[in-house]
Amino acid sequence: MTTGNEAGLQVADVIEWLAHDPNTRVILAYIEGCRDARACARRSPPRARPASRS
């Protein structure tokens, strides 16, 4: 799934939706950036971890 230019939906919105979807068991994401880091942190499942820092 891609969020494109994030004009309508941001990556935080997609993660939140997947986290509350009863049919989703695992969320694996490669995120190059998040426009609103606080929203990403707030909406991410508790076991979400960054892969690495550059």
C-alpha contacts under 8 A as a table, 3 or more apart, distances in Angstrom:
res1	aa1	res2	aa2	distance
3	T	6	E	5.42
3	T	9	L	6.47
3	T	10	Q	6.31
3	T	11	V	6.29
4	G	7	A	7.87
6	E	9	L	5.11
6	E	10	Q	4.91
6	E	11	V	7.53
7	A	10	Q	7.44
9	L	13	D	6.12
9	L	14	V	7.25
10	Q	13	D	5.33
10	Q	14	V	6.74
10	Q	34	C	7.87
10	Q	35	R	7.65
11	V	14	V	5.19
11	V	15	I	6.24
11	V	34	C	6.71
11	V	40	C	7.41
12	A	15	I	5.17
12	A	16	E	6.10
12	A	34	C	7.61
12	A	36	D	7.87
12	A	39	A	6.09
12	A	40	C	4.70
12	A	43	R	6.22
12	A	44	S	7.28
13	D	16	E	5.18
13	D	17	W	6.20
13	D	43	R	7.69
14	V	17	W	5.12
14	V	18	L	6.18
15	I	18	L	5.13
15	I	19	A	5.98
15	I	27	I	7.85
15	I	40	C	7.96
15	I	43	R	6.83
15	I	44	S	6.19
16	E	19	A	5.06
16	E	20	H	6.40
16	E	43	R	5.20
16	E	44	S	6.34
16	E	45	P	7.91
17	W	20	H	5.40
17	W	21	D	6.20
18	L	21	D	5.04
18	L	24	T	6.26
18	L	27	I	7.27
19	A	24	T	7.14
19	A	27	I	7.63
19	A	44	S	7.38
19	A	45	P	6.32
20	H	24	T	7.97
21	D	24	T	5.51
22	P	25	R	7.59
24	T	27	I	7.33
31	I	34	C	7.23
34	C	37	A	5.63
34	C	40	C	6.92
36	D	39	A	5.39
36	D	40	C	6.39
37	A	40	C	5.01
37	A	41	A	6.16
38	R	41	A	5.13
38	R	42	R	6.03
39	A	42	R	5.01
39	A	43	R	5.95
40	C	43	R	5.35
40	C	44	S	5.83
41	A	44	S	5.42
44	S	48	A	6.21
45	P	48	A	5.63
50	P	53	R	7.55
